[in-house]
Amino acid sequence: MKKFLSPMILFFAALLMPAVALAYRSGNGLKNISAGDTAWVLASTALVMLMTPGLALFYGGMVRKKNVLATIMQSFILLAVISIQWVLWGYSLSFGPDIHGIIGSLAWFGLNHVGLAPDPDYASTIPHQVFMMFQMMFAVITPALMTGAFAERMKFKTFLVFIVLWATLVYDPIAHWVWGAGGWIHRLGALDFAGGTVVHISAAISALAAILIIGKRHNYGKEHNPPHNLTMTVLGASLLWFGWFGFNAGSALSAGALAGSAFIVTNIAAAAATLGWLFTEWVRNGKPTMLGAVSGSVAGLVAITPASGYVGPVPAMIIGFVAGMLCYYVVSLKSRFGYDDSLDVIGVHGVGGTFGALATGLFASVAINAGGANGLLYGNPKQLIVQLIAVLVTITYGFLATFIIVKAIDVVMGLRVTQEEEVMGLDITQHGEEGYNM
């Protein structure tokens, strides 16, 4: 009996050794967790999650009332769709073990090896799964930003297929390049604290590719379509401003001085951009509008996003004010370019994100973040060049990849609703319900 028992014991011991070793490492890793950092990132995750419903209200108030639910639905459903995609393969592609600087491997498929112990490559004082959840909310809101460009005309079932493909083939690779351990843009030294390239530029340039294929709304330019509920839009913008503190300050991944600095400059830039847009509009049109004020605040929040962990208060004020004026002028020129960007995604997120990414190369300072780099104004002109490369790569890849995806989907299942369905409104034709029953 002993003759058979000893080999069996050795066999099962060999099977259990990896699990024991993993548990030992995890147990040791848990000792490094900071309760304060974890609490802050959990709170920030909730704040960023709230941004997606906030965006839904922001967009929903600006469309016609026959499309309000369909517009809100396009943002809200992403909380479900991208959450599943992220857990299964999105997180692994974005942050998993690097493959030649291009993409993460599928080693973390279904959160395999993503446990409660911290991952030193990303955040050494919070559970790995908390970091994963924080990044999930970025992956959710990025495609939601795009929906404002093609609002009021895309089939819902086509939208669902498009979003899964886009998240997998566009967002995940760009996120890995810029933020992933080993990503080639990250190794190049590009600074993107909370998503100027990964979130805003990628969403805006992809939205441009989509609307060039999907085409303009019926009677676009022939009839005036003002926002149907500006109070809803203001509420949505306020929730965005509120949630953006988690977006930017949460990206410090710790409850310390850097988070405090990012929190402060986020508010300063949003305030300055609100005034920049409003004053410019007032001078040009004779009246300051509520829509202009909230649009300016979002432009400032977009522009400070990549710079928030690298700049101080005065540079943040400059970035915000210039972004407000710049985005206003680009949006006001939209009709000259001949594309139908329903809710000004390109003018606000594309232009604001690009300006913010380049401004990071001007104003970044190691005095704010020792883990960053100095920008041009602090004696490092190379940083501006690196920022420009990151912007151009994101624009080029985002546009081409999205164009191919949208073109293929259009051939297979069709992109837009019929003209009759568009005239009736997407609330009824796509979802069988109305936003207002009075």
ZIWO-V482012 format. One record per helix or strand. SS is the DSSP state (H for helix, E for strand). FROM is the first residue (numbers start at 0). TO is the last residue. If there is no record, write none. Layout:
ss->SS from->FROM to->TO
ss->SS from->FROM to->TO
This chain:
ss->H from->1 to->29
ss->H from->34 to->61
ss->H from->64 to->94
ss->E from->97 to->98
ss->E from->102 to->103
ss->H from->105 to->110
ss->E from->118 to->118
ss->E from->122 to->122
ss->H from->127 to->145
ss->E from->153 to->153
ss->H from->155 to->178
ss->H from->183 to->187
ss->H from->195 to->213
ss->H from->229 to->251
ss->H from->256 to->284
ss->H from->289 to->304
ss->H from->312 to->331
ss->H from->333 to->336
ss->H from->344 to->362
ss->H from->375 to->377
ss->H from->380 to->412
ss->E from->415 to->415
ss->H from->418 to->423
ss->H from->425 to->430
